[in-house]
Amino acid sequence: METRSHFRVRCGGRSDVGGRKVNDDAFSHSERSGLCVVADGIGSHHGEGVASHLAVTTFVESFARVAADADRYRVAAAFKQIFAEVNHTLHQRFLARDPT
């Protein structure tokens, strides 16, 4: 006999600009997958808003491709791959940026 559990994931986000003029934090969620992702903009470096949004976007896209189909035994490997893709994307963006 197979037993199935159903649960509902509730996700919310709140961010505070603090003493800065712009809020560079990024957030995304998907009810379908139960995925919630947040990236903190570091607030003192040029372009950090781009980095946090790029990190969230890359994570969500990678998750849809990699982890969504991973079985419970391969989830850790899937997330390792996702974080590697996010890191690579951010690193490439950093290397390509205009230093001025």
C-alpha positions as CSV (number, residue, x, y, z in Angstrom):
1,M,0.0,0.0,0.0
2,E,1.4,3.4,-1.0
3,T,0.9,6.4,1.2
4,R,1.1,9.9,-0.2
5,S,1.5,13.1,1.7
6,H,0.3,16.3,0.3
7,F,1.5,19.6,1.6
8,R,1.2,23.2,0.6
9,V,4.2,25.5,0.6
10,R,3.6,29.1,1.4
11,C,6.3,31.6,0.5
12,G,6.6,35.3,1.0
13,G,9.2,38.0,0.7
14,R,9.9,41.3,2.4
15,S,13.0,43.4,1.9
16,D,14.1,46.7,3.4
17,V,16.2,49.2,1.5
18,G,17.9,50.3,4.8
19,G,20.0,53.4,4.4
20,R,20.4,53.0,0.7
21,K,18.6,54.8,-2.1
22,V,17.9,51.6,-4.1
23,N,16.9,48.1,-2.9
24,D,19.1,45.6,-4.7
25,D,17.6,42.5,-3.2
26,A,16.0,39.9,-5.5
27,F,13.3,37.3,-4.9
28,S,11.4,34.8,-6.8
29,H,8.9,32.0,-6.1
30,S,7.0,29.3,-7.9
31,E,3.8,27.8,-6.4
32,R,4.1,24.9,-9.0
33,S,7.5,23.8,-7.9
34,G,7.5,25.1,-4.3
35,L,10.7,26.9,-5.0
36,C,11.6,30.1,-3.2
37,V,14.8,32.0,-4.0
38,V,16.3,35.1,-2.4
39,A,19.5,37.0,-3.2
40,D,20.8,39.8,-1.0
41,G,22.1,42.9,-2.8
42,I,25.2,43.8,-0.9
43,G,24.6,47.5,-1.2
44,S,28.1,48.9,-1.4
45,H,29.4,47.8,-4.8
46,H,28.5,49.1,-8.2
47,G,26.1,46.8,-10.0
48,E,25.1,44.6,-7.1
49,G,21.4,44.9,-8.1
50,V,22.3,43.3,-11.4
51,A,24.2,40.5,-9.6
52,S,21.3,39.6,-7.2
53,H,18.7,39.6,-10.0
54,L,21.0,37.6,-12.3
55,A,21.7,35.1,-9.5
56,V,17.9,34.6,-8.9
57,T,17.1,34.4,-12.6
58,T,19.9,31.9,-13.3
59,F,18.9,29.8,-10.2
60,V,15.3,29.6,-11.3
61,E,16.2,28.7,-14.9
62,S,18.7,26.1,-13.8
63,F,16.3,24.6,-11.3
64,A,13.6,24.2,-14.0
65,R,16.1,22.4,-16.2
66,V,18.1,20.4,-13.6
67,A,16.3,19.8,-10.3
68,A,12.7,19.7,-11.3
69,D,13.2,16.1,-12.7
70,A,15.8,14.9,-10.1
71,D,14.6,12.1,-7.9
72,R,15.1,12.4,-4.1
73,Y,18.5,10.6,-4.4
74,R,19.9,13.1,-6.8
75,V,18.7,16.4,-5.3
76,A,22.0,17.2,-3.7
77,A,23.9,16.7,-7.0
78,A,21.3,18.8,-8.8
79,F,21.6,21.7,-6.4
80,K,25.4,21.5,-6.6
81,Q,25.1,21.8,-10.4
82,I,22.6,24.7,-10.0
83,F,24.9,26.7,-7.6
84,A,27.9,26.0,-10.0
85,E,25.9,27.5,-12.9
86,V,24.9,30.6,-10.9
87,N,28.5,31.1,-9.7
88,H,29.8,30.7,-13.3
89,T,27.2,33.1,-14.7
90,L,28.1,35.8,-12.1
91,H,31.8,35.2,-12.5
92,Q,31.5,35.6,-16.3
93,R,29.5,38.8,-15.9
94,F,32.1,40.2,-13.5
95,L,34.9,39.4,-15.9
96,A,33.0,41.1,-18.8
97,R,32.1,44.3,-16.9
98,D,33.4,47.7,-17.8
99,P,35.9,48.8,-15.2
100,T,34.9,52.4,-15.4
